[in-house]
Amino acid sequence: MTDKGTNGVQFISNVRRKKVVHNVGLLSQEEAFERLRSVKEVTLNQLLNRAVFHVIKRFAAENTAPVADFDLLFFLDSMAGFFSNEDVLRRILDGEDLRLMDPSDDPGL
């Protein structure tokens, strides 16, 4: 793995037995971390921290590198919207099937 600077990392992976180099960037990192620090609700902050950690861990692993740039702020905002609806999360964790989306379940859209 070779650094491309603060916003990108060069990844090498094997695709169809050929060595392929993916030059991808982890975009909006500073903004995402700033947004994360601004989340004061403890449970939401913990969920978002774990999600960001998982993405960065996978991003840094050569065999799981994305094939295109990844906007961390967009991801964080999307996950914040999902995690912020405690009722929906609780219903999913309790086993309710919510795969068919009800617009009223996501007031942020």
N, C-alpha and C positions, 0 to 999 in steps of 0.2 A: 504494500500500500504506500503510495507516494502522495505527500501533501501538494495541493495545487494552490495553497493560500488559505485564507480564513473561510472562504465560502465553497471550497470544492475539494474533492479527493479523487484521485485516479484509482480505479478499480480494474483488476484483471480477473476474468472469469473464463471458464471453458464452455463454449456453446458449439454443439455439433463437432466436438473434438478439435476445434480450432481455438487458438488463444485470441480472445477478443478484449480490447481495452475499452472500458466505459469511463468517460470523463464526465462525472456527474457532480452536481453541487447540492449542498444542503443549504437551501435559500432561507433568508429571513431569520437566521439564527438569533441574532442579537435582539430583534424585535420580539421573537417568540419567548426568549428567556426573560425579557422585560415584562411581557404580558403575564408570564407564569409567576413572576415575583409579585405582581399586582393582585393576584387572586388570593383574597384573604380568607375565604371559606375553607376550612381545614380539609374536609373530606374531598371537595372538588379539587383543591390544590394537590392532594396526594394522588388522586386518580390521574390528573393531568401529568404530574411528575413521572408516574410510572409509565404512562403512554409515551411521553417524550423519551424517557430512558430506553424503552424498548425499541423505538424507531432509531435512535442514535446507535444503539448496540447492533441492530441489524444492518444499518447503513455502513458501519465500519467493518463488518464481516465481509470478506471478499466474495464468498459464495452466495451472499444474499443481497448484493449491491443492486440498487435500482438501475434501470436502463435509461432513466431520464432524471433531470433535476427534480428535487423534492422540496416543496415549500413548507417549512416547519411551522410557520405562523398560520398558514391556511389549515394545516392539519390540527394544530393546537386549538384554533377557533372552532373547527368542526367538532372536535372531541369535547370541547367545553360545552357546546350546544347540546350534544348527546348526553353528557354526564350531568348537566344541570337539571334535567327532568327526573328528579328522584323517584316520583311515582312510577314512571315508565321503567326505570332501572329495577325498582323493587318488584314490579310485576313480572319482568323478564326473569329475574333471579328466583322468583317464586314458581317459575315454570309456565307462566302464561305465554301463549304463542302470539307474539305481536309482529310477525313478519309482514302482515298486511298493514301498511301504514295508514294511520288515521291522522289527517292534518292537525286535528286538535291536540294530538299528543306532542306536537312540536310547535309551540307558539313562536319560536324564533324564525320560522320560515315565512 
